[in-house]
C-alpha cells in the first residue's frame, strides 16, 4: 500500500469522537469562585446578586456563599477572616476547603465589575442542572401506567418548580414578626399605603379594604346578575387607573366583548351601541381619545377556553416573572377544565385549592367569578348565601372574601329596586361582613357606589 492509499483509507474511516455529539457542561467552578472572590472584595455586590447556595454546584462554594450572605445580612464585615470565623462557628470550615481555600478565592478575585456576569453564568449552570433533573423526572413520569393528561399535569408542575422555584425563606423569628406586624398595622391606618388592591368601588373598599396579596377571593352570582361585569370593572381599575399589571382570563367571553364592557363602563357609552357597531360620532371620539390615553395600560386579556389549573399556574408564573403581575382574575371557575377526580365536586375543590396555593406562592390576590346553584330561587327573598356556590366543596373554606352579586329585579319582576344591586360580602376573613347597595348601571357595564365616591376612572 502506498502512502497515498494509506491516507485515502484513513479519510474514509469515521471519526468516532467527532461524530459523537458533545454534551454541554453544566458546571463552571471558575465562575462560582469568581463570584465569591468579587463579593469579598466588595460586599455591596451581595445585594445585587440573587444566587442561592443550591445554585453552586461545588459544595465548598455553596458553604462559603452561605457564610457570605449571613455575614452581610448581619451587617458584619465580609472578608476572608470573617468568612473563616463564620464557617468555624457552623462547623463547616473543613468541608468548605479550609482557611487557605477561602484566602485563595480572595487572592484570585476578578474585578468587582465582572461579578454580575459571572453570577449570570452560575445561574445558567444551575438552570441546566435543573433541566437535567427535569428530564430524569420526565422519564420516570412517562414510564408510569397513567393517562396522558395526568402525565402532562405532573410534568407541568415539575417544570413550574424549575421555572419559578419557591423563594419562601422559611419560618420567621418572633422579633422579625413583631416588626413586620407593627408596620402592617401602621400601613393599614393610611389607605394610601395599604397594600390591598382597591376595587374602585368606594363603598366596597371601605368594607373589605381592597384585595390582599395571597388571598383567593370569589365573586359569585346567578346568571345575569353581573358577576362578569364586576370582575371586568375591577380589572380595568387595577390596570388602567392604578397601573398595576393585571391578567384577566375569560373562559366565557371573547376578547372584543371584554373590550366593549371596559370602554362602555369607563366612557359611558351604551354597551348596546358598541355591540351593534354604532357608537355615534361622540362615541367614536371618546374611543379614539381613550385609545391613546390607555395604550400603555398593563392589562392583558386571554380568552383561551381550554384552560386547566396547570396552564393557569404556568401562565401566571410567567407573567409574574416577565411583567411583575399584581392581580389575576378568572371568569369563571366552573369553566376551568377539571383535573382527573372521583367526581365533579372533588375536581372543583382541587381547582380552588390550587388557586389558593398559587395566590400564596405569587403573593398576589386572585379573584375568581363563580356560579351559584339554584338555592336562592327556593327562598322567599331569593337572596343568595355562600353555601349556594355550585359544587362548592372547599370553595367556601379556601376563599378569603366572598362577594355575592344579587339583583332583586332579576329575581322579582315586581321589585321596586330597579337599577340597583346588592354586593353581599358573605365572608371576610380579615374583617366584617356586610351588604353594599350599588347602582347597577349595566347598560354601560358598570356598578357604582351610592354612599362613597368611586375611584373608578369613568368619564361621566
C-alpha positions as CSV (number, residue, x, y, z in Angstrom):
1,X,0.0,0.0,0.0
2,X,1.4,3.4,-1.0
3,X,1.4,6.4,1.3
4,X,-1.4,7.9,-0.8
5,X,-3.5,4.8,-0.4
6,X,-2.9,4.8,3.3
7,X,-4.1,8.4,3.8
8,X,-7.1,7.8,1.5
9,X,-8.1,4.8,3.6
10,X,-7.8,6.8,6.8
11,X,-10.0,9.5,5.3
12,X,-12.8,7.0,4.7
13,X,-12.8,5.9,8.4
14,X,-15.4,7.6,10.5
15,X,-14.1,9.8,13.3
16,X,-16.0,8.3,16.2
17,X,-15.0,11.2,18.6
18,X,-16.0,13.8,16.1
19,X,-19.3,12.1,15.2
20,X,-20.4,11.8,18.9
21,X,-22.3,14.9,20.0
22,X,-20.5,16.8,22.7
23,X,-22.6,17.2,25.8
24,X,-22.6,20.8,27.1
25,X,-21.1,21.2,30.6
26,X,-23.4,22.0,33.4
27,X,-20.8,23.3,35.8
28,X,-18.5,26.3,35.9
29,X,-16.5,26.2,39.1
30,X,-14.4,29.1,37.9
31,X,-17.4,31.4,37.7
32,X,-18.5,30.3,41.1
33,X,-15.1,31.1,42.6
34,X,-15.1,34.5,40.7
35,X,-18.5,35.5,42.3
36,X,-17.3,34.7,45.8
37,X,-14.0,36.4,45.4
38,X,-15.5,39.6,43.9
39,X,-18.1,39.7,46.7
40,X,-15.4,39.5,49.4
41,X,-13.7,42.5,47.6
42,X,-17.0,44.5,47.5
43,X,-19.7,43.3,49.8
44,X,-22.3,45.6,48.2
45,X,-22.4,43.2,45.3
46,X,-24.2,40.7,47.6
47,X,-27.3,42.9,47.4
48,X,-27.3,42.7,43.6
49,X,-26.7,39.0,43.2
50,X,-29.7,36.8,44.0
51,X,-28.0,33.4,43.9
52,X,-28.9,30.7,46.5
53,X,-26.5,28.3,48.0
54,X,-28.1,25.5,45.9
55,X,-27.1,27.3,42.7
56,X,-23.4,26.5,43.4
57,X,-22.5,23.0,42.2
58,X,-19.3,22.9,44.2
59,X,-20.2,22.1,47.8
60,X,-17.4,24.2,49.1
61,X,-18.6,27.3,47.2
62,X,-22.1,26.8,48.4
63,X,-21.0,26.8,52.0
64,X,-18.8,29.9,51.6
65,X,-21.6,31.7,49.8
66,X,-24.0,30.9,52.6
67,X,-21.5,32.4,55.1
68,X,-21.0,35.5,53.0
69,X,-24.8,36.2,52.8
70,X,-25.2,35.5,56.5
71,X,-22.4,37.9,57.5
72,X,-23.7,40.6,55.1
73,X,-27.3,40.4,56.4
74,X,-26.0,40.8,60.0
75,X,-24.0,43.9,59.0
76,X,-20.7,42.2,59.7
77,X,-17.6,42.7,57.6
78,X,-17.2,40.4,54.7
79,X,-13.6,39.5,54.3
80,X,-11.6,36.2,54.4
81,X,-11.0,36.3,58.2
82,X,-14.7,36.9,58.9
83,X,-15.8,34.2,56.5
84,X,-13.4,31.7,58.1
85,X,-14.7,32.6,61.5
86,X,-18.3,32.1,60.3
87,X,-17.5,28.7,58.8
88,X,-15.8,27.7,62.1
89,X,-18.9,28.7,64.1
90,X,-21.1,26.4,62.0
91,X,-18.5,23.5,62.0
92,X,-18.2,23.6,58.2
93,X,-14.7,25.1,57.7
94,X,-13.1,21.8,56.7
95,X,-15.9,20.9,54.3
96,X,-15.6,24.3,52.7
97,X,-11.9,23.7,51.9
98,X,-10.3,25.4,54.9
99,X,-8.9,28.8,55.5
100,X,-6.3,28.5,52.8
101,X,-9.0,27.9,50.1
102,X,-11.0,31.0,51.3
103,X,-7.8,33.1,51.1
104,X,-7.1,31.7,47.7
105,X,-10.6,32.8,46.4
106,X,-10.0,36.3,47.7
107,X,-6.5,36.5,46.2
108,X,-7.7,35.3,42.8
109,X,-10.8,37.5,42.7
110,X,-11.6,39.3,39.5
111,X,-12.5,42.9,39.2
112,X,-15.8,43.5,41.0
113,X,-17.4,44.9,37.8
114,X,-17.4,41.4,36.3
115,X,-19.2,39.8,39.3
116,X,-22.7,40.2,37.7
117,X,-21.6,38.4,34.5
118,X,-20.1,35.5,36.5
119,X,-23.3,35.4,38.6
120,X,-25.4,35.0,35.5
121,X,-23.1,32.2,34.4
122,X,-23.6,30.4,37.7
123,X,-27.4,30.8,37.4
124,X,-27.3,29.4,33.9
125,X,-25.4,26.4,35.0
126,X,-27.9,25.8,37.9
127,X,-30.8,26.0,35.4
128,X,-29.1,23.5,33.1
129,X,-28.7,21.1,36.0
130,X,-32.3,21.7,36.9
131,X,-33.3,20.7,33.3
132,X,-31.2,17.6,33.6
133,X,-33.2,16.7,36.8
134,X,-36.4,17.6,35.0
135,X,-35.5,15.2,32.1
136,X,-34.9,12.4,34.6
137,X,-38.2,13.1,36.3
138,X,-40.0,13.2,32.9
139,X,-38.6,9.7,32.1
140,X,-40.0,8.4,35.4
141,X,-43.4,10.0,34.9
142,X,-43.9,8.8,31.3
143,X,-42.9,5.3,32.4
144,X,-45.8,5.1,34.8
145,X,-49.1,3.5,33.7
146,X,-51.2,6.7,33.8
147,X,-53.1,8.6,31.2
148,X,-51.6,11.4,29.1
149,X,-53.4,14.2,30.8
150,X,-52.1,13.2,34.2
151,X,-48.6,12.9,32.8
152,X,-48.9,16.4,31.3
153,X,-50.2,18.0,34.5
154,X,-47.4,16.4,36.6
155,X,-44.7,17.4,34.1
156,X,-46.0,21.0,34.1
157,X,-45.8,21.1,37.9
158,X,-42.2,19.9,37.7
159,X,-41.4,22.5,35.0
160,X,-43.1,25.3,37.0
161,X,-40.9,24.4,40.0
162,X,-37.9,24.7,37.8
163,X,-39.0,27.9,36.2
164,X,-40.1,29.7,39.4
165,X,-38.5,27.9,42.4
166,X,-40.0,28.5,45.8
167,X,-38.5,31.7,47.2
168,X,-40.0,31.3,50.7
169,X,-37.3,32.0,53.3
170,X,-39.0,29.7,55.8
171,X,-40.1,30.4,59.4
172,X,-39.8,34.0,60.7
173,X,-38.4,34.7,64.2
174,X,-40.8,36.4,66.6
175,X,-38.7,39.6,66.8
176,X,-38.9,39.9,63.0
177,X,-42.6,39.2,63.0
178,X,-43.2,41.9,65.7
179,X,-41.5,44.5,63.4
180,X,-43.4,43.4,60.3
181,X,-46.7,43.2,62.2
182,X,-46.4,46.7,63.6
183,X,-45.5,48.1,60.2
184,X,-48.6,46.4,58.7
185,X,-50.8,47.9,61.4
186,X,-49.4,51.4,60.8
187,X,-49.9,50.9,57.0
188,X,-53.5,49.8,57.5
189,X,-54.3,53.1,59.1
190,X,-53.4,55.0,55.9
191,X,-55.4,53.9,52.8
192,X,-52.7,55.4,50.6
193,X,-50.1,52.9,51.8
194,X,-52.4,49.9,52.4
195,X,-51.1,47.0,50.4
196,X,-54.6,45.8,49.3
197,X,-55.6,46.5,45.6
198,X,-58.7,48.7,45.6
199,X,-61.7,47.5,43.6
200,X,-62.6,51.1,42.6
201,X,-66.0,50.9,44.3
202,X,-65.8,53.3,47.3
203,X,-68.4,51.5,49.4
204,X,-66.9,48.1,48.9
205,X,-63.4,49.2,49.5
206,X,-64.4,50.9,52.7
207,X,-65.6,47.5,54.0
208,X,-63.0,45.0,52.7
209,X,-60.0,47.4,52.4
210,X,-59.0,46.1,49.0
211,X,-57.8,42.8,47.6
212,X,-54.9,41.4,49.6
213,X,-51.9,39.6,48.2
214,X,-52.0,35.8,48.8
215,X,-55.8,35.8,49.0
216,X,-58.3,33.8,46.9
217,X,-61.4,36.0,46.5
218,X,-64.7,34.9,44.9
219,X,-67.3,37.0,43.1
220,X,-70.4,34.8,42.7
221,X,-73.9,35.1,41.4
222,X,-76.7,33.6,39.4
223,X,-76.6,34.1,35.6
224,X,-77.5,37.7,34.6
225,X,-76.7,39.3,37.9
226,X,-73.5,40.9,36.8
227,X,-70.5,39.0,38.3
228,X,-68.6,39.2,35.0
229,X,-69.3,42.9,34.8
230,X,-67.9,43.4,38.3
231,X,-64.8,41.3,37.5
232,X,-64.0,43.3,34.3
233,X,-64.6,46.6,36.2
234,X,-62.1,45.6,38.9
235,X,-59.5,44.5,36.3
236,X,-59.9,47.9,34.5
237,X,-59.5,49.9,37.7
238,X,-56.4,48.0,38.8
239,X,-54.6,48.2,35.4
240,X,-55.9,51.4,33.8
241,X,-56.3,53.6,36.9
242,X,-53.7,52.1,39.3
243,X,-51.2,51.0,36.6
244,X,-50.9,47.6,38.4
245,X,-50.1,44.7,36.0
246,X,-53.2,42.6,35.8
247,X,-54.2,39.5,33.9
248,X,-57.8,38.7,33.1
249,X,-58.6,35.1,31.9
250,X,-62.1,35.0,30.3
251,X,-63.2,31.5,29.7
252,X,-66.7,32.6,28.6
253,X,-66.5,35.8,26.6
254,X,-64.3,36.8,23.7
255,X,-61.6,39.5,23.9
256,X,-63.6,42.0,22.0
257,X,-66.6,41.5,24.4
258,X,-64.3,42.3,27.3
259,X,-63.0,45.4,25.5
260,X,-66.6,46.6,24.9
261,X,-67.5,46.2,28.5
262,X,-64.5,48.0,29.8
263,X,-64.7,51.0,27.4
264,X,-68.5,51.2,28.0
265,X,-68.0,51.4,31.7
266,X,-65.2,54.0,31.5
267,X,-66.6,56.2,28.7
268,X,-70.3,56.0,29.5
269,X,-71.0,54.6,26.0
270,X,-74.1,52.3,25.9
271,X,-73.0,48.7,25.6
272,X,-75.7,48.1,23.1
273,X,-74.2,50.8,20.8
274,X,-70.8,49.2,20.9
275,X,-72.1,45.7,20.3
276,X,-74.1,46.9,17.3
277,X,-71.1,48.8,15.9
278,X,-72.9,52.2,16.2
279,X,-71.4,54.3,18.9
280,X,-72.1,57.5,17.1
281,X,-69.7,60.4,16.3
282,X,-69.3,61.3,20.0
283,X,-68.7,57.7,20.9
284,X,-66.0,57.3,18.3
285,X,-64.3,60.5,19.5
286,X,-64.3,59.1,23.1
287,X,-62.9,55.8,21.8
288,X,-60.1,57.4,19.8
289,X,-59.1,59.6,22.8
290,X,-59.2,56.7,25.2
291,X,-57.1,54.5,22.8
292,X,-54.2,57.0,23.1
293,X,-54.5,57.6,26.8
294,X,-54.8,53.9,27.8
295,X,-52.3,52.5,25.3
296,X,-49.7,51.7,27.9
297,X,-52.1,50.2,30.5
298,X,-50.6,47.0,32.0
299,X,-53.7,44.9,31.3
300,X,-53.6,41.5,29.5
301,X,-56.7,39.6,28.4
302,X,-56.7,35.9,27.4
303,X,-59.8,34.2,26.1
304,X,-58.5,30.7,25.8
305,X,-61.5,28.5,26.7
306,X,-59.5,25.3,27.4
307,X,-57.5,26.5,30.4
308,X,-56.5,23.9,33.1
309,X,-55.4,24.7,36.6
310,X,-51.8,23.7,35.4
311,X,-51.9,26.0,32.4
312,X,-53.3,28.9,34.5
313,X,-50.5,28.4,37.0
314,X,-47.8,28.4,34.3
315,X,-49.2,31.5,32.7
316,X,-49.4,33.4,35.9
317,X,-45.9,32.5,36.9
318,X,-44.6,33.6,33.5
319,X,-46.4,36.9,33.8
320,X,-45.2,37.4,37.3
321,X,-41.6,37.0,36.1
322,X,-41.9,39.0,32.9
323,X,-44.3,41.8,34.0
324,X,-44.4,41.8,37.8
325,X,-48.1,40.5,37.9
326,X,-50.1,42.1,40.7
327,X,-53.6,40.8,40.1
328,X,-55.1,37.7,38.4
329,X,-58.8,37.5,37.5
330,X,-60.6,34.4,36.2
331,X,-64.1,34.3,34.7
332,X,-65.2,31.8,35.7
333,X,-64.2,28.9,37.9
334,X,-66.6,26.2,36.8
335,X,-65.4,26.6,33.2
336,X,-61.8,25.6,34.0
337,X,-61.0,22.2,32.5
338,X,-61.2,20.0,35.6
339,X,-58.4,17.6,36.7
340,X,-59.0,13.9,36.9
341,X,-61.0,13.3,40.1
342,X,-63.6,10.9,41.5
343,X,-66.4,13.4,41.0
344,X,-67.1,16.9,39.9
345,X,-67.1,18.3,43.5
346,X,-63.7,16.9,44.2
347,X,-62.4,18.3,40.9
348,X,-63.7,21.8,41.7
349,X,-62.3,21.5,45.3
350,X,-58.8,20.7,43.8
351,X,-59.1,23.7,41.5
352,X,-59.8,26.1,44.4
353,X,-57.1,24.6,46.5
354,X,-54.5,25.0,43.7
355,X,-55.6,28.6,43.1
356,X,-55.2,29.4,46.8
357,X,-51.7,27.9,46.7
358,X,-50.9,29.9,43.6
359,X,-52.0,33.2,45.2
360,X,-49.8,32.5,48.2
361,X,-46.8,31.5,46.0
362,X,-47.0,34.5,43.8
363,X,-48.1,36.9,46.7
364,X,-50.9,38.4,44.6
365,X,-54.7,38.4,45.0
366,X,-56.6,36.0,42.7
367,X,-60.2,36.9,42.2
368,X,-62.4,34.3,40.6
369,X,-66.0,34.5,39.3
370,X,-68.2,31.5,40.2
371,X,-71.7,30.3,39.5
372,X,-74.3,29.9,42.3
373,X,-76.7,27.0,42.3
374,X,-80.5,27.3,42.3
375,X,-80.7,27.6,46.1
376,X,-81.7,31.3,46.1
377,X,-84.7,30.5,43.9
378,X,-86.2,28.3,46.6
379,X,-86.1,31.0,49.2
380,X,-88.8,33.6,49.7
381,X,-86.4,36.6,49.5
382,X,-84.3,35.0,46.7
383,X,-81.1,36.2,48.4
384,X,-78.0,34.1,47.8
385,X,-75.8,32.6,50.5
386,X,-72.1,31.4,50.4
387,X,-73.4,27.9,50.7
388,X,-75.0,28.3,47.3
389,X,-71.7,28.1,45.5
390,X,-72.1,25.4,42.9
391,X,-70.1,22.2,43.5
392,X,-68.7,24.2,46.4
393,X,-66.5,21.6,48.1
394,X,-63.7,23.7,49.6
395,X,-64.6,26.9,47.8
396,X,-66.1,28.5,50.9
397,X,-63.2,27.4,53.0
398,X,-60.4,28.4,50.6
399,X,-61.8,31.9,49.9
400,X,-60.7,34.9,52.0
401,X,-63.5,37.1,50.6
402,X,-66.8,36.0,49.0
403,X,-68.9,38.7,47.3
404,X,-72.3,37.6,46.1
405,X,-73.9,39.8,43.4
406,X,-77.7,40.0,43.8
407,X,-80.1,42.0,41.7
408,X,-83.6,41.9,43.2
409,X,-85.2,43.0,40.0
410,X,-83.9,39.8,38.2
411,X,-85.3,37.5,40.9
412,X,-88.6,39.5,41.4
413,X,-90.0,41.4,38.3
414,X,-92.2,43.5,40.7
415,X,-89.3,44.7,42.7
416,X,-89.2,48.5,43.4
417,X,-85.4,48.4,43.4
418,X,-85.0,48.8,39.6
419,X,-81.4,49.6,38.6
420,X,-80.0,48.5,42.0
421,X,-77.9,45.6,43.2
422,X,-76.5,44.3,46.4
423,X,-72.9,43.2,46.8
424,X,-73.2,40.8,49.7
425,X,-69.9,40.3,51.5
426,X,-70.8,36.8,52.8
427,X,-67.3,36.0,54.0
428,X,-64.5,38.4,55.0
429,X,-61.6,36.6,56.7
430,X,-59.9,39.9,57.6
431,X,-62.8,41.9,59.0
432,X,-66.6,42.5,59.0
433,X,-69.2,41.2,56.6
434,X,-71.9,43.4,55.2
435,X,-74.2,44.3,52.3
436,X,-73.2,47.1,49.9
437,X,-76.1,48.6,47.9
438,X,-74.9,49.8,44.5
439,X,-76.3,51.2,41.3
440,X,-76.5,48.6,38.6
441,X,-75.7,50.6,35.5
442,X,-75.5,47.5,33.3
443,X,-76.4,49.4,30.2
444,X,-72.9,50.8,30.4
445,X,-71.5,47.6,32.0
446,X,-70.8,49.3,35.4
447,X,-71.7,49.2,39.1
448,X,-71.5,52.5,41.0
449,X,-71.4,53.2,44.7
450,X,-74.3,55.1,46.4
451,X,-72.6,56.5,49.5
452,X,-68.9,56.8,48.8
453,X,-67.1,58.5,45.9
454,X,-65.8,55.9,43.4
455,X,-62.2,55.7,42.4
456,X,-63.1,54.1,39.1
457,X,-61.9,56.3,36.2
458,X,-65.1,56.6,34.2
459,X,-65.8,59.6,32.1
460,X,-69.1,61.0,33.4
